[in-house]
Amino acid sequence: MDNDIEYQKVLDEYKKYGFVPSPCISVCSLDENKICKGCFRTAEEIRNWTKWNNEKRLEVWKDIISRYK
């Protein structure tokens, strides 16, 4: 996976729709490190997603892409 390309896809959606898309793919199960097996967010990131602004959500996307590789 090319991290820059994946992140650019998120930015493109943000520019098009005006919000950062959720990474949720409805495969909700945490691994032993408390990382979701579906979206690669931490339990804290999942819990706070709706509270965070777009800037913070973009930061989370960067972390998700890094975890995925």
N, C-alpha and C positions, 0 to 999 in steps of 0.2 A: 504494500500500500504506500502510495506517495502522500505523505502527510500534508504537503502544501496543496495538492489537488483536492484532497478530502476536505480540508479546511475551506478552500475556495468555494466548494459546493455549498457549504453552510453559509458562507458570506453571501453568495448569490441568492439563496433562498431568503435570507434576512433582508437584502435589498429589494427583492421582488415583493415580499409579503409584509414587511415591516416588523417582523418578529423573528427571533431565533427559534428554529424548529426543535421540538423535543427529540432526543435520541431514542426514546422508548420504542421498542418493537414488540411489546407485549410478551416478552419472555422474561418474566420477573422471578429470578432466583439468584440469591447471593451465594458466592463461593466462600471458601474458608477465610478469605481476606476481606470479606464484606464488600465485594465488587459484584455488581449485577452481571450475570452471564449473558444477558441480552444486549444491554446498552453500555456496559462498562463504566457506569457511574457508581460512585460510592453510595452507601446508604444515606449519608448526609446530603449529597448532591441530589439524590432522588427526593428526599424529604423537603428540601428547600427550593427546588426548581421553580415552582410557581411564585415564590416570594422574590426571586432574584430578577434584577433588570437584565436587559439584553447584553450589556457589557460583561456582566458576571457570567451569563450563560455562554458567551463566546469563549471566555476563559475555560469554562468547564469542557466545552467541545475540544479545545486544544489538549486538555488532559486526557479526554476520552480517546482521542486519536493516538496519543502517545501510548496509552495503555494497550490499545488494540494490536499494535505492531509486534 
